[in-house]
Amino acid sequence: MVNQGARGHHARPARWAGRGSRWAAVIAAAVIAHAATASAQSTSVNGQIAYEVCGLPSAIPFVGTQCDIFVMEADGSNRVNVTNSAERNELSPAWSPDGQRIAYFDGFNAIFDLRLMDADGANKSAAITTTTTYPYASVPTWSPGGTQIAFVRNNPGSPVSIQADIVVVDLVSGSETTIT
């Protein structure tokens, strides 16, 4: 059987009818999924997952997209954007050992601040320390007791050095110790 076109001309066989719209939907879904990509996930002791989504619309001058941090249940439900900011990039979430807070980097243009926030995105801290992590992404890592955070900091140099150091920040005193 052959479908008749608008003017009676022969069109595609009936078995192909409607497949173009299905392929268009598949291609559109792939483009949308690629436009906002998720990465850098971390799982909490309570089973929740924190992750960054990049490719979101940006208010940062000369930057088309930016990244936010989302939290969701392990089954994918209750997805919440906990940073919800078009002005900054929030990257590299890491759960505290008790699952109550998230450490992350906040910034743009190769300068990022290490910050903390509650698991629901409330009570965002002032900058704990600043690093130039670009282009070497650094994921903060909590100490088992939740009193220190380790991360990678680029070693300053001209031109930009590829030497990176591991730094530990004490959250009580604010002191930093360079390990490497």
LINFEN-V403560 format. One record per residue. N is the residue number from 0. PSI is psi as a letter, one per 40 degrees, with the letter a starting at -180 (999 if undefined). Layout:
n=(N | N)
psi=(PSI | PSI)
This chain:
n=(0 | 1 | 2 | 3 | 4 | 5 | 6 | 7 | 8 | 9 | 10 | 11 | 12 | 13 | 14 | 15 | 16 | 17 | 18 | 19 | 20 | 21 | 22 | 23 | 24 | 25 | 26 | 27 | 28 | 29 | 30 | 31 | 32 | 33 | 34 | 35 | 36 | 37 | 38 | 39 | 40 | 41 | 42 | 43 | 44 | 45 | 46 | 47 | 48 | 49 | 50 | 51 | 52 | 53 | 54 | 55 | 56 | 57 | 58 | 59 | 60 | 61 | 62 | 63 | 64 | 65 | 66 | 67 | 68 | 69 | 70 | 71 | 72 | 73 | 74 | 75 | 76 | 77 | 78 | 79 | 80 | 81 | 82 | 83 | 84 | 85 | 86 | 87 | 88 | 89 | 90 | 91 | 92 | 93 | 94 | 95 | 96 | 97 | 98 | 99 | 100 | 101 | 102 | 103 | 104 | 105 | 106 | 107 | 108 | 109 | 110 | 111 | 112 | 113 | 114 | 115 | 116 | 117 | 118 | 119 | 120 | 121 | 122 | 123 | 124 | 125 | 126 | 127 | 128 | 129 | 130 | 131 | 132 | 133 | 134 | 135 | 136 | 137 | 138 | 139 | 140 | 141 | 142 | 143 | 144 | 145 | 146 | 147 | 148 | 149 | 150 | 151 | 152 | 153 | 154 | 155 | 156 | 157 | 158 | 159 | 160 | 161 | 162 | 163 | 164 | 165 | 166 | 167 | 168 | 169 | 170 | 171 | 172 | 173 | 174 | 175 | 176 | 177 | 178 | 179)
psi=(i | h | i | h | a | d | f | e | i | h | a | i | i | d | e | e | h | e | d | d | d | d | d | d | d | d | d | d | d | d | d | d | d | d | d | g | i | i | a | g | i | h | h | i | d | e | e | i | h | h | i | i | h | i | e | i | i | i | e | h | h | e | h | d | i | i | i | i | h | i | i | i | i | d | e | e | i | f | h | h | h | e | d | f | h | e | e | i | h | h | i | g | i | h | i | i | d | e | e | d | i | h | i | i | i | h | a | i | f | e | h | i | h | h | i | i | i | i | d | e | e | i | f | h | i | i | h | d | i | i | i | g | e | h | e | g | i | h | h | i | h | i | i | d | e | e | e | i | h | i | i | h | h | h | h | i | i | h | i | h | i | e | h | i | i | h | h | h | h | h | e | d | d | e | i | i | h | h | d | 999)
